[in-house]
Amino acid sequence: TYLLTDDKRYALRCFSEIEPICKLDDWNMETSFLDTAELCGIVAIGYDWCYNVLTESQRKLAEDAMYNQTLVNIQKSYYEGADKCYWGISIGNWNPVCNGSSSLGAIAMFEKDLKEDSICKG
């Protein structure tokens, strides 16, 4: 709604919904990468759509969460093979959901100056 109306209240409300996700210590990577990827997708959309309204600290919170919770882990999973990246070779919905949602995070932060080992720089 913010993008349609330019009413900053909607952007601030959006961030109030994704902020608790960003502050979680664990996005459930070890148990279900589906959860991790979907959370990354949610944060990426809110971050991207509301970027112009967010403060630097709000942007950094979202960026750090997407990077540390998902992007670093997805890169490791791919390099470690099928044992860690079972969802990447799945014929079910895990493959497109995990790859698609994680890609949203990488795309949202593509222009940021990220750490050298970032999947965005790959």
C-alpha positions in Angstrom: 0.0 0.0 0.0 2.9 2.3 0.7 4.1 2.0 -2.9 0.6 2.9 -4.2 -0.1 5.8 -1.8 3.3 7.1 -0.7 1.9 7.2 2.8 4.8 6.4 5.1 2.5 5.0 7.8 2.2 1.8 5.6 5.9 1.4 5.3 6.4 1.8 9.0 3.7 -0.7 9.7 5.3 -3.1 7.3 8.7 -2.8 9.1 7.0 -3.3 12.4 5.9 -6.7 11.1 9.3 -7.8 9.8 11.4 -6.3 12.6 10.6 -9.2 15.1 11.6 -11.7 12.3 14.9 -9.9 11.9 15.6 -10.1 15.6 15.1 -13.8 15.9 18.3 -15.6 16.8 17.5 -18.6 14.7 15.5 -19.0 11.5 15.3 -22.8 11.9 18.1 -23.5 9.4 19.1 -26.8 10.9 15.6 -28.2 11.1 13.9 -26.8 8.0 15.5 -24.6 5.4 12.0 -24.0 4.0 11.3 -21.9 7.1 14.6 -20.0 6.7 14.1 -19.3 3.1 10.5 -18.1 3.5 11.5 -15.7 6.3 14.2 -14.4 4.0 11.7 -13.8 1.3 9.3 -12.0 3.7 12.1 -9.7 5.0 13.4 -9.1 1.4 10.1 -7.9 0.1 9.5 -5.6 3.1 13.0 -4.3 2.9 12.8 -3.6 -0.8 9.4 -2.1 -0.9 9.9 0.2 2.1 13.6 0.9 1.5 13.2 4.7 1.0 11.4 5.1 4.3 13.6 2.9 6.5 16.3 4.4 8.7 19.9 3.2 8.3 19.6 1.1 11.5 16.4 -0.5 10.2 18.1 -1.3 6.8 21.1 -2.8 8.6 18.9 -4.9 10.8 17.2 -6.4 7.8 20.4 -6.8 5.8 22.2 -8.5 8.6 19.3 -10.9 9.2 19.0 -11.9 5.6 22.8 -12.3 5.2 23.5 -14.1 8.4 20.4 -16.3 8.6 20.1 -17.2 5.0 22.6 -16.1 2.4 25.7 -17.4 4.2 23.9 -20.7 4.9 22.6 -21.3 1.4 26.1 -20.8 0.0 27.5 -23.3 2.4 24.8 -25.8 1.7 25.4 -25.7 -2.0 29.2 -26.2 -1.5 28.7 -29.1 0.9 26.5 -31.0 -1.5 23.3 -33.0 -1.4 23.5 -33.9 2.3 23.2 -30.3 3.3 21.3 -29.1 0.2 18.6 -31.7 0.0 16.0 -29.0 -0.8 18.1 -27.9 -3.8 17.6 -31.1 -5.6 14.0 -31.8 -4.4 11.4 -32.5 -7.0 8.7 -31.0 -4.7 8.0 -27.5 -3.8 11.0 -27.1 -1.5 13.4 -26.4 -4.4 11.5 -23.5 -6.0 10.4 -22.1 -2.6 13.9 -22.3 -1.0 15.8 -21.0 -4.1 13.2 -18.4 -4.9 12.8 -16.9 -1.5 16.6 -16.9 -0.9 17.1 -15.3 -4.2 14.8 -12.5 -3.2 17.2 -11.7 -0.3 20.2 -11.8 -2.6 18.5 -9.5 -5.1 17.2 -7.1 -2.5 20.8 -6.6 -1.2 22.7 -6.9 -4.5 23.9 -3.3 -4.6 25.0 -3.3 -1.0 28.7 -3.6 0.0 28.6 -7.0 1.5 31.2 -9.3 3.0 33.6 -10.8 0.6 32.2 -14.4 0.9 28.7 -13.2 0.1 26.6 -15.1 -2.3 25.7 -11.8 -3.9 29.3 -11.3 -5.0 29.7 -14.9 -6.2 
